[in-house]
Amino acid sequence: MDRKNKVKMKNIRLVNIVIVALAFFFHSCNSAVPTKKNIIGEWIGVDGSKLRFKANGTFEGEMLPGEHFFGQTQGHKGKKVYGSGKWLLKKGQGWWEISMNFNKILNQEDEFDTQILISGSSGLLSQNPPWYLFEWKDEEGGERYVFKKQ
């Protein structure tokens, strides 16, 4: 085999390696889509708080950290919140999320709308099951307050 053919064969091998590597990369980038079935059930927070999502589109929350769910403006900092309402799984901006409408909150008359974000625990971009739910503790992109399914 002459020098020209050897170079040509090396280039073909290199192209094949690049194609295989790109195929693996793009395959691992595929993001799974969380389903309602994935969400239904009980989720436990890092400090024992609970969220229960039911198949009929309702939820209950126990011992939820007020500052993460309701912010400083609601006067809930350091308080544990108990409430219930309706939930809906939807695609947010860059994240899947569960939209929650609290229509009953213990010791509060007003309703409150919020969302909790969904992330995966595996995959290149962490967008594959097993799923976990989270709220940002402070600024977006910082520390997370996490719920795991039981």
C-alpha positions as a Markdown table, in Angstrom:
| # | Residue | x | y | z |
|---|---|---|---|---|
| 1 | Met | 0.0 | 0.0 | 0.0 |
| 2 | Asp | 1.5 | 3.3 | -1.0 |
| 3 | Arg | 1.7 | 6.4 | 1.3 |
| 4 | Lys | -1.4 | 8.1 | -0.3 |
| 5 | Asn | -3.6 | 5.1 | 0.5 |
| 6 | Lys | -2.3 | 4.8 | 4.0 |
| 7 | Val | -3.2 | 8.5 | 4.7 |
| 8 | Lys | -6.6 | 7.9 | 3.1 |
| 9 | Met | -7.3 | 4.9 | 5.3 |
| 10 | Lys | -6.2 | 6.8 | 8.5 |
| 11 | Asn | -8.6 | 9.6 | 7.6 |
| 12 | Ile | -11.5 | 7.2 | 7.0 |
| 13 | Arg | -10.8 | 5.5 | 10.4 |
| 14 | Leu | -10.7 | 9.0 | 12.1 |
| 15 | Val | -14.0 | 10.0 | 10.5 |
| 16 | Asn | -15.6 | 6.7 | 11.6 |
| 17 | Ile | -14.4 | 7.3 | 15.2 |
| 18 | Val | -15.7 | 10.8 | 15.2 |
| 19 | Ile | -19.1 | 9.6 | 13.9 |
| 20 | Val | -19.4 | 6.9 | 16.6 |
| 21 | Ala | -18.3 | 9.4 | 19.3 |
| 22 | Leu | -20.9 | 12.0 | 18.1 |
| 23 | Ala | -23.6 | 9.3 | 18.0 |
| 24 | Phe | -22.9 | 8.3 | 21.6 |
| 25 | Phe | -22.8 | 12.0 | 22.6 |
| 26 | Phe | -26.2 | 12.8 | 21.0 |
| 27 | His | -27.7 | 9.6 | 22.3 |
| 28 | Ser | -26.7 | 10.6 | 25.9 |
| 29 | Cys | -28.1 | 14.1 | 25.4 |
| 30 | Asn | -31.6 | 12.8 | 24.8 |
| 31 | Ser | -33.8 | 14.1 | 27.6 |
| 32 | Ala | -36.5 | 12.0 | 28.9 |
| 33 | Val | -39.9 | 13.6 | 29.6 |
| 34 | Pro | -41.4 | 13.2 | 33.0 |
| 35 | Thr | -45.0 | 11.9 | 33.0 |
| 36 | Lys | -47.9 | 12.4 | 35.4 |
| 37 | Lys | -47.4 | 8.7 | 36.4 |
| 38 | Asn | -43.8 | 9.6 | 37.4 |
| 39 | Ile | -45.0 | 12.4 | 39.7 |
| 40 | Ile | -48.0 | 10.7 | 41.4 |
| 41 | Gly | -47.0 | 9.6 | 44.9 |
| 42 | Glu | -45.2 | 10.8 | 48.0 |
| 43 | Trp | -42.1 | 12.9 | 47.9 |
| 44 | Ile | -39.9 | 13.6 | 51.0 |
| 45 | Gly | -37.8 | 16.7 | 51.4 |
| 46 | Val | -34.3 | 16.7 | 53.0 |
| 47 | Asp | -35.7 | 17.8 | 56.3 |
| 48 | Gly | -38.8 | 15.5 | 56.4 |
| 49 | Ser | -41.3 | 17.8 | 54.6 |
| 50 | Lys | -43.8 | 16.0 | 52.4 |
| 51 | Leu | -45.5 | 16.5 | 49.1 |
| 52 | Arg | -48.2 | 14.0 | 48.0 |
| 53 | Phe | -49.4 | 14.3 | 44.4 |
| 54 | Lys | -52.6 | 12.4 | 43.6 |
| 55 | Ala | -53.9 | 11.0 | 40.3 |
| 56 | Asn | -56.9 | 13.3 | 40.4 |
| 57 | Gly | -54.7 | 16.4 | 40.1 |
| 58 | Thr | -54.7 | 17.4 | 43.7 |
| 59 | Phe | -51.8 | 17.6 | 46.2 |
| 60 | Glu | -51.1 | 17.9 | 49.9 |
| 61 | Gly | -48.0 | 19.5 | 51.5 |
| 62 | Glu | -46.8 | 19.0 | 55.0 |
| 63 | Met | -44.0 | 20.9 | 56.9 |
| 64 | Leu | -43.0 | 22.8 | 53.7 |
| 65 | Pro | -40.3 | 25.4 | 54.3 |
| 66 | Gly | -42.1 | 28.7 | 53.9 |
| 67 | Glu | -39.2 | 30.7 | 52.7 |
| 68 | His | -38.6 | 28.3 | 49.7 |
| 69 | Phe | -42.2 | 27.9 | 48.7 |
| 70 | Phe | -43.7 | 31.3 | 49.5 |
| 71 | Gly | -40.8 | 33.7 | 49.7 |
| 72 | Gln | -40.0 | 36.4 | 52.2 |
| 73 | Thr | -42.9 | 38.6 | 51.3 |
| 74 | Gln | -45.5 | 36.1 | 52.7 |
| 75 | Gly | -44.1 | 36.2 | 56.2 |
| 76 | His | -43.3 | 32.5 | 56.2 |
| 77 | Lys | -39.5 | 32.6 | 56.8 |
| 78 | Gly | -38.6 | 29.8 | 59.2 |
| 79 | Lys | -42.2 | 28.6 | 59.4 |
| 80 | Lys | -43.4 | 25.2 | 58.3 |
| 81 | Val | -46.4 | 25.4 | 55.9 |
| 82 | Tyr | -49.3 | 22.9 | 55.5 |
| 83 | Gly | -51.6 | 23.2 | 52.5 |
| 84 | Ser | -53.3 | 21.5 | 49.6 |
| 85 | Gly | -54.6 | 22.3 | 46.2 |
| 86 | Lys | -54.3 | 21.4 | 42.5 |
| 87 | Trp | -51.3 | 20.5 | 40.5 |
| 88 | Leu | -50.3 | 20.3 | 36.8 |
| 89 | Leu | -47.2 | 19.0 | 35.1 |
| 90 | Lys | -45.9 | 21.3 | 32.4 |
| 91 | Lys | -42.8 | 22.4 | 30.4 |
| 92 | Gly | -41.4 | 25.6 | 31.8 |
| 93 | Gln | -38.5 | 27.7 | 30.6 |
| 94 | Gly | -35.6 | 25.1 | 30.4 |
| 95 | Trp | -37.2 | 22.8 | 33.0 |
| 96 | Trp | -40.1 | 20.6 | 33.5 |
| 97 | Glu | -42.1 | 21.8 | 36.4 |
| 98 | Ile | -45.2 | 21.1 | 38.6 |
| 99 | Ser | -47.5 | 24.1 | 38.8 |
| 100 | Met | -49.1 | 24.1 | 42.2 |
| 101 | Asn | -52.2 | 26.2 | 43.2 |
| 102 | Phe | -52.5 | 26.2 | 47.0 |
| 103 | Asn | -56.2 | 26.8 | 47.6 |
| 104 | Lys | -56.0 | 25.8 | 51.3 |
| 105 | Ile | -53.1 | 26.9 | 53.5 |
| 106 | Leu | -53.2 | 26.4 | 57.2 |
| 107 | Asn | -53.6 | 29.7 | 59.0 |
| 108 | Gln | -53.8 | 31.7 | 55.8 |
| 109 | Glu | -56.9 | 32.9 | 53.9 |
| 110 | Asp | -55.3 | 33.7 | 50.5 |
| 111 | Glu | -54.6 | 31.2 | 47.8 |
| 112 | Phe | -51.1 | 31.0 | 46.4 |
| 113 | Asp | -49.6 | 29.8 | 43.1 |
| 114 | Thr | -46.1 | 28.4 | 42.8 |
| 115 | Gln | -44.1 | 25.8 | 41.0 |
| 116 | Ile | -41.6 | 23.1 | 41.9 |
| 117 | Leu | -38.9 | 22.1 | 39.3 |
| 118 | Ile | -38.2 | 18.6 | 38.1 |
| 119 | Ser | -34.7 | 17.3 | 37.3 |
| 120 | Gly | -33.2 | 13.9 | 36.6 |
| 121 | Ser | -30.4 | 12.2 | 38.5 |
| 122 | Ser | -28.7 | 10.7 | 35.4 |
| 123 | Gly | -27.7 | 11.4 | 31.8 |
| 124 | Leu | -25.2 | 13.9 | 30.4 |
| 125 | Leu | -27.4 | 16.9 | 31.2 |
| 126 | Ser | -29.1 | 15.3 | 34.2 |
| 127 | Gln | -32.4 | 15.1 | 32.5 |
| 128 | Asn | -33.1 | 11.4 | 32.8 |
| 129 | Pro | -34.8 | 9.4 | 35.6 |
| 130 | Pro | -34.8 | 8.8 | 38.5 |
| 131 | Trp | -36.5 | 12.2 | 38.9 |
| 132 | Tyr | -36.3 | 14.5 | 41.9 |
| 133 | Leu | -38.1 | 17.7 | 42.6 |
| 134 | Phe | -36.5 | 20.9 | 43.8 |
| 135 | Glu | -36.9 | 24.6 | 44.7 |
| 136 | Trp | -34.0 | 27.0 | 44.6 |
| 137 | Lys | -32.9 | 27.9 | 48.1 |
| 138 | Asp | -31.8 | 31.4 | 47.2 |
| 139 | Glu | -30.8 | 32.5 | 43.7 |
| 140 | Glu | -31.5 | 30.4 | 40.6 |
| 141 | Gly | -28.5 | 28.2 | 39.9 |
| 142 | Gly | -27.5 | 28.0 | 43.5 |
| 143 | Glu | -28.3 | 25.4 | 46.2 |
| 144 | Arg | -31.4 | 23.3 | 45.8 |
| 145 | Tyr | -34.0 | 22.2 | 48.3 |
| 146 | Val | -34.6 | 18.6 | 47.1 |
| 147 | Phe | -37.5 | 16.2 | 47.3 |
| 148 | Lys | -37.1 | 12.5 | 46.5 |
| 149 | Lys | -39.9 | 10.1 | 45.7 |
| 150 | Gln | -40.6 | 7.3 | 48.2 |
